[in-house]
Amino acid sequence: MLDKAAALLNCFAPDGGPYRLSELARRAGLPKTTAHRLVGQLERLGLLERAGDWSDSGYRLGARLFELGSLVPRRLDLRETALPFLQDLHAAAGEAVHLGVRDDRSAVCLDHVHGHDGLPMPFRTGGRLPLTCTAVGKALLAFSDPGLGERILAAPLPRLTDHSITDPARLRTELEQAQNTGLAYAEQESALGVSCIAAPVFDRRGEAVAALSVAVPCARFRPAILAPALRTAALGLSRRLRGA
């Protein structure tokens, strides 16, 4: 039953819902009666909640999940340490900024600060996207164990938009460039109209434990202008982590 409950919760990735009961049952591959019983239990525990006042308004993730997730020690420490650098980067760039980490083959957003123009962001706090479709993911992948990169390059590469890189040779070239420059890019690869630039963050062992990114509308994407502030923030956070 725990596996089935987890399957229901996983239905909300990556966009968070809300979803009606019938949609949750379909996405989780469960009979509707089973889904109904489990959703009721999850709602009682605060892990799910109704999205509106009506029975057909659907369900969304509950506040209790947010409370528990925010207490994960390793991620909480990193998030709290990075917050001043995120704020400084947002002030300098005037655009949306993100803090991301790697979880297997995905980039997970630990925190972000919105820009002022309401740019639709597929990468938001708690969400995950394929490493190969985001600037954060490419920055992390470029400085990860080479074996991971080879395994990812050997498998079919995911496509989120028509601009997502699915050619292993092209992705390999981008990762090599990121290793040389310390910067990674993604242009409309996870969402149309959005371009990103990212830089890795290193701990005292020299491992890339996170990455910072700036996301902007394609029309005003100026990497040369954004790069200095991004490098400064990533370097500052790396120094703070090395001294922690």
ChimeraX attribute file (.defattr): number of C-alpha atoms within 10 A of each C-alpha:
attribute: neighborCount
match mode: 1-to-1
recipient: residues
	/A:1	8
	/A:2	8
	/A:3	8
	/A:4	15
	/A:5	16
	/A:6	11
	/A:7	18
	/A:8	23
	/A:9	20
	/A:10	14
	/A:11	19
	/A:12	18
	/A:13	12
	/A:14	14
	/A:15	13
	/A:16	15
	/A:17	15
	/A:18	19
	/A:19	20
	/A:20	16
	/A:21	20
	/A:22	17
	/A:23	15
	/A:24	26
	/A:25	21
	/A:26	14
	/A:27	15
	/A:28	19
	/A:29	13
	/A:30	16
	/A:31	12
	/A:32	16
	/A:33	12
	/A:34	13
	/A:35	23
	/A:36	16
	/A:37	10
	/A:38	17
	/A:39	22
	/A:40	14
	/A:41	14
	/A:42	18
	/A:43	17
	/A:44	12
	/A:45	13
	/A:46	14
	/A:47	20
	/A:48	21
	/A:49	20
	/A:50	18
	/A:51	18
	/A:52	12
	/A:53	8
	/A:54	8
	/A:55	11
	/A:56	13
	/A:57	14
	/A:58	19
	/A:59	22
	/A:60	20
	/A:61	21
	/A:62	18
	/A:63	13
	/A:64	15
	/A:65	14
	/A:66	12
	/A:67	11
	/A:68	10
	/A:69	13
	/A:70	15
	/A:71	11
	/A:72	10
	/A:73	10
	/A:74	8
	/A:75	14
	/A:76	14
	/A:77	13
	/A:78	18
	/A:79	19
	/A:80	11
	/A:81	15
	/A:82	24
	/A:83	16
	/A:84	13
	/A:85	20
	/A:86	26
	/A:87	15
	/A:88	16
	/A:89	27
	/A:90	23
	/A:91	15
	/A:92	14
	/A:93	20
	/A:94	15
	/A:95	20
	/A:96	24
	/A:97	28
	/A:98	24
	/A:99	30
	/A:100	33
	/A:101	26
	/A:102	23
	/A:103	13
	/A:104	10
	/A:105	17
	/A:106	21
	/A:107	28
	/A:108	24
	/A:109	22
	/A:110	22
	/A:111	22
	/A:112	23
	/A:113	19
	/A:114	17
	/A:115	17
	/A:116	9
	/A:117	10
	/A:118	8
	/A:119	15
	/A:120	14
	/A:121	14
	/A:122	16
	/A:123	25
	/A:124	22
	/A:125	15
	/A:126	18
	/A:127	19
	/A:128	24
	/A:129	24
	/A:130	21
	/A:131	24
	/A:132	29
	/A:133	28
	/A:134	30
	/A:135	31
	/A:136	36
	/A:137	31
	/A:138	30
	/A:139	33
	/A:140	32
	/A:141	26
	/A:142	24
	/A:143	21
	/A:144	15
	/A:145	12
	/A:146	10
	/A:147	9
	/A:148	14
	/A:149	19
	/A:150	12
	/A:151	10
	/A:152	15
	/A:153	17
	/A:154	10
	/A:155	10
	/A:156	10
	/A:157	18
	/A:158	14
	/A:159	15
	/A:160	16
	/A:161	13
	/A:162	12
	/A:163	15
	/A:164	20
	/A:165	20
	/A:166	17
	/A:167	11
	/A:168	16
	/A:169	11
	/A:170	10
	/A:171	19
	/A:172	15
	/A:173	11
	/A:174	20
	/A:175	24
	/A:176	14
	/A:177	15
	/A:178	23
	/A:179	17
	/A:180	10
	/A:181	10
	/A:182	18
	/A:183	25
	/A:184	27
	/A:185	26
	/A:186	24
	/A:187	23
	/A:188	20
	/A:189	22
	/A:190	25
	/A:191	20
	/A:192	17
	/A:193	14
	/A:194	21
	/A:195	24
	/A:196	27
	/A:197	26
	/A:198	33
	/A:199	30
	/A:200	34
	/A:201	29
	/A:202	22
	/A:203	17
	/A:204	13
	/A:205	9
	/A:206	11
	/A:207	15
	/A:208	22
	/A:209	19
	/A:210	28
	/A:211	28
	/A:212	30
	/A:213	34
	/A:214	31
	/A:215	26
	/A:216	26
	/A:217	18
	/A:218	14
	/A:219	9
	/A:220	9
	/A:221	17
	/A:222	13
	/A:223	16
	/A:224	8
	/A:225	10
	/A:226	22
	/A:227	19
	/A:228	14
	/A:229	18
	/A:230	28
	/A:231	20
	/A:232	15
	/A:233	25
	/A:234	26
	/A:235	17
	/A:236	15
	/A:237	26
	/A:238	24
	/A:239	15
	/A:240	15
	/A:241	19
	/A:242	13
	/A:243	9
	/A:244	9
